[in-house]
């Protein structure tokens, strides 16, 4: 099949890892893949053999002029590509890509996190809710990373329950399980790499540095323990980096907070830290929490959609951040009780790959049946024109 993926932007995040995995599975099955992404993307971060098209008019922020340009451009791209499958990702591309999809293509939309709900400003949420209901009419399959996320969409009258599949985000569980009981010498090596004191407790944040991830809330909430000896590593990069550096200076905790930027392999840090802290407002199911549980690391998080779906011990603070520092202190006092890694089977690479393979096979069968029906309808019309009989004969 010819598959075209459309994403608003492609960076180093969970949604992007899901997209890469889906492309790799499709390519191994012999399908050809094109990825259309907005200009706020790292277009080089795709599997070899992917045809990548960067669309400058496809941007994250609402812009009627550029959105209309993007819609027109997508229609042209899809007309030329003649795809069997149009697979959209993220809010903006999810709307524009489905509106642009040709009638004969099977349309899949992936839900990585909600595009509407109480986490968003009222007007923005209502606009996207209306858009999702409209686009559901052109959607054959919804692929959700979480059950709570799928339930929110079904509960909002977006499509029908039978259109939804839950396929978890792929996580190399064995790689993270291997970090349990990290040898002390290696642990000290990881911490000293960032001038951290291996004899002091370490909190870990793995996050894009943007507003919805609320790294600023974490640092502000932990300011007092950071001054008393706690250390925090923040792995990730993004538009809020400079603002966070200023906040660290304002709080006077420069020697306790370390921002090394994006790190490809976070597993050693999960083995070296004492607690993972997570405070994102909007999630599908956070991959970092799955990784932490696999590595045997305690997790403190603020309430959010999908947080409770991951099996394992979890200390929850209020959604507004109240009690976050108390929960972190509690986690540091509590002996580790690693989750049985078998409970994380839904996220393992072989299971997720099989789910993707089954999806592609089902889509291929659906596509073939659709073409058969289309051919039959065309023949009926031609027969009626030639014989002058009714089209239902």
N, C-alpha and C positions, 0 to 999 in steps of 0.2 A: 504494500500500500504506500501511497504518498501521504506523509503526515506533515502538517504544518503546525508547529507550536507558536503561540503568540503570547508574549509576556511584556508587561509594562517596563520593567527594568530587570537586568540580570547582574546581580552582585554576589557577594559571598554570604549567603544566608540559607535558612532552612528550605524556603520555597525553591531556591535555585538548585540546591542539592537534589531535591525531589525531581526537578525538571531534568537535570543531567542524568539521573538514574533511569528515568522513563525513556530518554533518548538512547542510552546505552542498550537497554533491553530491546527496543525496537530495531536498532541497527544490527544487533546480533541475530535477530529474526529475519533479516534481509529487507526490512522496510527502509525507504529513503526518507530522510528527515530534514526539514527546513525549520529554522528558528527565526522568528521576527521579533526584535526587541527594540525598546526605546533607546534614546541617545544616552540616558543615564545608566549605561550598562558597561560591563567588562566583556566585550564581545569575544575576547580570546579564551574565555573560560567555558568552553564547550568541547564535547568529545570530538576527536578527529573524524572527518567525514561529514560533519554537520554543515549544511549550507546556512550561513548566518547572514541575515539582512537587518541592518540597523536603520530604524525609521525615526528621523529627527523630530517629526511632529508628534510622536507618541511619548507623552510626558505624564508624570504622576499627578501633578497639580491640575485642577480643573482649568480649562482654557478653551472656551467655545470655538474660537478660530482654529486653534491647533488641533482640537479634537475632530473638527469637521475635516481638516486636511488629512488627519490620520485615518479617518474612516474611508475617505476616498482612496487614499494610497493603499490601504489594506484590501479594498475591493479589487484594485488593479493587480496587486500581488497575488491574491487568491485566484483571480481569473486566469492569470498566466500559469500559476502552479497547478491548477486543476486538481486540488487535493482530494483524497478519499476521506481524510480525517482532518478536521480543524480542532485543535486542542488549545484552549485558552487558560491563562493563569493570571492571577491578581485582578484587582477591582477594575481599573480602567481598561486594560486589554481584554478583560473578561466581557465587558459590555461592547466595546468597539469591534472586537474580533468576532463575536457571535452575530452582531448585526451585519457584518461584512461577509459572513460565511455563505458560500454558494448553496443552493437548495439541495443538491444531491450529496453533499458531504455529510458524514456522521460528525456531529458536534459534541465535544466533551469539554466540560469546564471543571477545573480543579479548584477546590476550596482549601486554601492554606490558612486562612483566618477569615472572620466575617467582614463584610463590607458595610454592615449596618448594625444598629443595636445601641444599647445604653452607653457604650464606650465612646461613641462618636457625638459630635454636635448634632442637635436636633434636625436642622435643615439638611445637613449633609447626609445624615442617616436616612431621612425620608426619601431623598433623591435617589440614593443607591438602592433602597428597598423597592421603589417603583421600577427602577431600571432592571433589577434582578428578576422581578415578576415578569416584565416584558421579555427579557432575554430567555427566560425559562421555556418560552414557547418555541424557541429555536434550539433548545438543548436536548440532546438525546440521553446523555449520561452525565451525572455529577460525581466527581471523585473527591471525597473528603478525607482529610488526614485524621479526623476525629468524629466520634459519634455525637458528642454534644454539639459540635459545629453543624453536622448534618441535621440534627434535630431542630436547631434554630431555623434553618432554611425551610424545612418541611413545615414547621409550626407557623412560619410566616407566609404560607401558601405559595411557596416558590417550587413549582414542579410537584411531582408525585413521589411518594416514598419509594416506589419500585425503581425510580430513576437513579437512586443514590447507591454508591458503593463506598465503603470505608477501606482505604488502602493507606496503611501507616507510612510515615516517613522512614526511609531506609537508614538504619544505624548499624555500624559494625560492632555489634554487642560484644563479641569475643575480644575485640581490640581493647575495649574499655574494661571488661572483666579482668583482663591481664594486668591492669593497673592496681587491682586490689592488693593490699599488703605490699606496696611499693617499698623496695629496700631503702633503708634509712640513708645510705650513702647517695643513692640516686635522687631521693627526695631533696636532700640538701643541695645537690648539684643543680636541680631545677630551680630552687629558690634563690640560690646564690647568683644564678644567671641574671637575676633582676635585682641584685643587691638587697635581697630580703634576708632577714635574720631567721635561720632555720629553727631557732629555739623559741620563736614566738608563733602564735596562732595565725592562720592565713585563711581569709575569705576569698572566694573566687566569683567573678562575674564574667559570663560569656555572653556577649551581646553586641548587636549593632549599636553604634552611638547615635541614636536618634531619639526624638521626644517620647515615642510610645514605649520605649524600653525603660525609661525612667531610671537611668543610672544615677542621675542627679539626686533622686529621692533616696537611693541606697546610700550614697556617700553622705548626704545630709543626715540621714537617720543614724548612721554609724559614726558620726563625727566624734562623739565622746569616747567610745571604745577605741577608735583609731588613735586618739591622743593618749590613750592609756596602754597601748601596746599591740592592738590588733593591726594586722596588715591586710591589704586588699589588692589583688591583681585583677585588672579589667582587660579582658581579651576581646578585641574588636576595634572597628574603626567606623567612621561615619561623620555626618555634618556637624554633630554636636561636640566633636573632640575639643576644639579650642574653648568652648564654653565650659566644658568639664575641667579642663586644665585651670581655667580661671577660678572655678568653684573650689578646686582642691587648694589653691593658693589662699583663697578667702577663708577657708576653714582652717588653714594652718596645718594641714596634714600631708604636706608634700613628701615627707620621708616615709609615709605609711601607705601611700597609694601609688600604684605603678600601672601605667597605660602603655604596654608594649606594642599595641596595634593589633592588626589581624594576624592570627596564628593558624596555620593550616591544620596542624595536629595538636588538638587540645587535650588528648588523653593523659600525657604526663602531668599536666597541671591538675587534672581531676584526681590523680593519684597523690599529688603533693599537698593539695589544699586540705583544710579541715571542714569547710562548709561551702556549698554553692548558694548564692543569693540571687533571686530572680524577682523582678518587680514589673514586668511588662503589663500594660493595660489590655492589650489585644493579642490573642493567641488562637491558634487552632489546637495543637498540642505541642508544647515546647520540646524540641529535640534535645536541648541542653539538660532538661530534667531526666529524660530517658538515659542520656549518656552518664549523668551523675549517678543514677541508681545502678547502672551497669558497673560503674567503677566503685560502688560501695560508699559513695560520698553523701553525707546528710544534706538535705535540701530545705532551705527556707524560702518561701515564696508568698507574694501577695495573691489574693483570690483573683482568678481569671478563668475564662472559658477554657475547658479542656485540661486544666491543671490536675484534677482528681482522676483523670483517666489512666495515668501512668501508675502501675503497681509499685508500691514501695513507701517507706516512711517519709512523711512530709509534714513540716511545721508551717502552718499557714498564718499569715498576718492579714489584717483588714485590707480590702482593696485600695483604700486611700493611703496605706503605708503605716497606719497606727500599729504599734506593737512589733515593728520589724526588728528593732534592736533587741528587744526582749526575747524574741524567737531565736535570733542568732546566738545570744548568750546561752539560751537553753540548749541549742544544738551543740554548742561547744562543750557543754557539761555532760551531754548524754553519750554513753558508749555507742559506737557504731553498730548497727544491725543491718548488714547488707541484704538487699532483696534477693530472693532466689532468681537467678538469671533466666530460668525457664519461664518465669512469668512475663518476661519481655519478648517472648517469641514472635509476637505480631510485628515487631520492629526489625527483626533480623533480616539480613540481606537475602537469604534464600526464600523466605516467606514472602517478602515484598516483591521479589522478582517473579515468583509464581503468580501472585495476584496481578501483576502487570501483564504477564504472558496470557493469562486467562482473559483479561480485559481485551487485549489485542485480538485474540482469537474470536471472542464474541463479537467484537466490532467488525472483524473481517466477514464473519457469517452474516451479520446484520447488513453490511454493505452489499454483499452478494445478493441477499434476498431483496434489498431495495432496488438494485439494478434489474433483477428479474421482473419485479412488479412494474418498474418503469418501462421496460421493454415490452411487457405484455400490454400495458396501457397504450403505448405508442402503436403497437400492431392493431389493437382494437379500433383506435381512431382511424388508422389508415384503411382498415377493412370496411369501416362504416362509410368512409368517403367514396370508396370504390363501388360498393354494393348499394349504397343509399339506405342501408339498414340502420337500426338503432345501435348505439355504441355498446349496449348491454347484451347484445346477441352473440 
